[in-house]
């Protein structure tokens, strides 16, 4: 996975799949010559293609840099109550998403359905039950289920409804049909400010990576009091692409804009207006205000800044924070301090729930990762007044000291500005700091060991925990090894958690003594992977999920699905490409936040005494 080039608006069209596979290349080349770089396959009446055909077309599109999507059949909705019909609808959605996987399409678009006189809350509960049934079959496909905004009164699908569902089901994505919103607003989307209002709601309601890019559909339309009636040739109605593009630029939202027009002339007219507006805005941007990032990565939240004396302030920050030396090189391959700040601002919506209420140890690199570094636990005193401080008993430091906590995106920006490349949280949350809410297995390769030995140990750990009835979640450390987290209800002491991890680790060592060791003496670890159960002591930390690590290319401690263990190595996922992964899979560590399990049964099975 490579860095994504900076982009803002990607224009595409919707249409039927080409009939002749031999013409795929010429078809896509013709689209590209007209400025069209995205194509939405309309499977709205059925499935003319099988998996192999989708894979073939997907390969041709990927070779040409096209972004593909697909529209599920119109009948495949989530609001059907009749059981047999509902199963058919879910089967069609599942099949479309599997075709999308073969196409390498990041999103499949679907209509939610209609209220049919039922209370909205009742319909919402029905949709939740349908998504619960669908989730085990599609959640790991790497394809988002894009729920399209409703276009008529009586249809389900406000942006607020979709936001609620996306928060509960990580594979759900918002798809904005601008013609639908225009119709339901009575023709209200007529200028840049109106579009910006919608985009502002989206930015407040969805994590930044889910809007990077935001998948949208566009065409001119005719409407009445109940909503949309029909599409019309571009120019005959009142919906225009130019103000939308301006709003996206001013709001910092990247966007895929799919023309659903019925005529080629309308496709081309919409595309021409998009291209002309983008060109004009790019010229303005070149001479406009600065951004924190260097421009090497298209971050979901690029952090526009305003110069203030010798520093900068984020233009859209909710809390006052000052940033300095944004262009300072922080990584040897060109990433800057501003890139680090922009990374943490962009990942904040996903990372902050994992850091909430946890004291943070600061690992600081004031001059970048090739300069001197040091750890700092105590709040330094010059942090912003609004930053939350958490009291922690510290015997080594002579009593209670105050740690800092990250509650806001601005908190993460401040830490990054202080040179904190990494985030190191406690295993427990304030005020109950004595009871961790996860156990962590740290697989640390000693000199002379190989990555395959790490993979073998992690896989063995996953199998052992599964047999013990415990859900667990692997992640790349981002540096040398891997971590396996076991989320817990915060009812166990640190000592009890550490004892459990040690007991399991000794079993792993006994089962695979060639690869794994718990030897405390470093010479005895040579050629093996050390399982450090003492990481589970009070005050000990490991790099957080989504933490950057102080290494070239700015690798990220990224979560994996169990079937991906061995497929990725540390360094494969970094600040330049994490966004594609989040867009496809969402937060794979959400289960660490939601699990409700204890060690009781596992300890009994292992015959660990109380």
ABEGO torsion letter per residue (X at the ends): XBBBBBBABBBBBBBBBBABAAAAAAAAAAAAAAGBABBBBBAAAEBABBAAAAAAAAAAAAAAGBBBBBBBBAABBAABABAAAAAAAAAAAAAAAAAAAAAGBABBBBBAEBAGGBBAAAAAAAAAAAAAAAAAAAAAAGBBBBBBBBABBGBBGBAAAAAAAAAABAABBBBBBAAAAAAAAGGABABAAAAAAAAAAAAAABBAAAAOBBBBBBBBBBBBAAEBABBBBBGABABBAAAAAAAAAAAGBBBBBBBABABAAAAAAAAAAAAAAAAAAAAAAAABBBBABAGABBBABAGBBBBBEABBBBAABABBBBBBGAABBABAAGBBAAAAAAAAAAAAAAAAAAABGBBBBBBBBAAEAABBBBBBABBAGABBAABBBBBBBBAAAGEBBBBBBBABAAAAAAAAAAGBABBBBBABBOABAABBABBBBBBBBBBGBBAAAAAAAAAAAAAAAAAAGBBBBBBBAGBABBBBBBBBBBABBAAAAAAAAAAAAAAAAAABAAABBABABAAAABGBBBBBAAAABBGBBBBBBGBBBBBBGGBBBBBBBAAABGABBBGABBAAAAAAAAAAAEBAAAAAAABBBBAAAAAAAAGBBX
